[in-house]
Amino acid sequence: MRYLMLVVEPDVPDREPTSDIVEWVRRHDADGSRVLGERLRPAADVRRVQVRDGRTLVTDGPFTESKEVIGGFDLIEAPNLEAALAIAAGHPGAFGGGTVEVHPYWPTDGADPS
């Protein structure tokens, strides 16, 4: 089953990946559990899009109500939720004030995967 991991962190300036992130990516790419992942641009580069009454509204970031930002994401394959949570618990983004959210995929054909 596929899971989307969102790495949520305090808004920090643009930075290079740390060695622990590089190692986590290498390990999970090698074992096939990581399908895709990337860092995301800083909050100032984010745009929100809403359509209201036929009008498209675009709001530039950063958003004052947000104290944290999504700093990156990883798409992983795991046999079940417990395995996905174990992978997330090893992600360096889960330590030191960060959070890793694990979102199970829900197929677009409407079938409930659980």
C-alpha positions in Angstrom: 0.0 0.0 0.0 1.2 3.5 -0.7 1.5 6.3 1.9 2.3 10.0 1.6 4.6 11.2 4.3 4.6 15.0 4.9 7.6 16.4 6.7 6.3 19.3 8.8 8.8 21.6 10.4 9.2 25.1 11.8 9.7 27.5 9.0 13.5 27.5 8.5 15.7 29.2 5.9 16.5 27.3 2.7 19.1 24.6 3.6 21.0 21.7 2.2 19.9 18.2 3.2 21.7 16.9 6.3 23.7 13.7 6.3 21.0 11.9 8.3 18.4 12.8 5.7 20.7 11.7 2.9 21.3 8.4 4.7 17.5 7.8 5.4 16.8 8.5 1.6 19.6 6.1 0.5 18.5 3.3 2.8 14.8 3.5 1.8 15.6 4.0 -1.9 17.8 0.8 -1.7 15.1 -1.3 0.0 12.4 -0.1 -2.4 10.1 1.4 0.3 10.7 5.0 -0.9 9.0 5.6 -4.3 9.6 9.4 -4.6 10.4 12.3 -2.4 11.6 15.9 -2.5 12.4 19.0 -0.4 9.9 21.8 -0.9 10.7 25.5 -1.4 10.4 27.9 1.5 7.0 29.2 2.7 7.5 32.5 0.9 7.3 30.6 -2.4 4.0 28.8 -1.6 0.7 29.8 -3.3 -2.8 28.9 -2.2 -5.5 28.5 -4.9 -9.2 28.7 -4.1 -12.2 29.1 -6.5 -15.1 31.0 -5.1 -18.2 32.0 -7.1 -16.3 31.2 -10.3 -13.3 33.4 -9.4 -9.8 32.0 -8.9 -8.2 33.5 -5.8 -4.4 33.1 -5.4 -2.8 34.0 -2.1 1.0 34.4 -1.8 2.8 32.8 1.2 4.0 32.8 3.8 0.7 32.5 5.7 0.7 34.3 9.0 -1.5 31.7 10.6 1.0 28.9 9.9 3.7 28.3 12.5 4.9 25.2 10.6 5.5 24.4 7.0 5.6 21.3 4.9 9.3 21.1 4.2 9.2 18.0 2.1 7.4 14.8 1.2 8.1 11.1 0.6 5.9 8.6 -1.2 6.5 5.2 0.4 5.3 1.6 -0.2 4.7 -0.4 2.9 2.7 -3.7 3.5 0.6 -2.0 6.2 0.1 1.0 8.4 2.4 -0.3 11.1 5.3 -0.7 8.7 4.6 2.8 7.3 4.7 4.3 10.8 8.0 2.5 11.5 9.5 4.1 8.4 8.2 7.5 9.4 9.5 7.1 12.9 13.0 6.7 11.5 12.8 9.8 9.3 15.1 12.6 10.7 12.2 15.1 10.2 10.3 13.4 13.1 13.0 14.5 15.6 14.0 17.9 17.0 10.7 19.7 16.8 9.5 18.3 13.5 6.6 16.0 12.6 6.1 13.4 9.9 2.4 12.9 9.0 1.5 9.6 7.4 -1.4 9.8 4.9 -2.7 6.5 3.5 -3.6 6.6 -0.2 -7.3 6.2 -1.1 -7.6 4.9 -4.6 -9.5 7.2 -7.0 -11.7 4.4 -8.1 -13.5 4.8 -4.8 -12.5 1.5 -3.4 -11.7 1.6 0.3 -8.2 0.1 0.6 -8.7 -0.9 4.3 
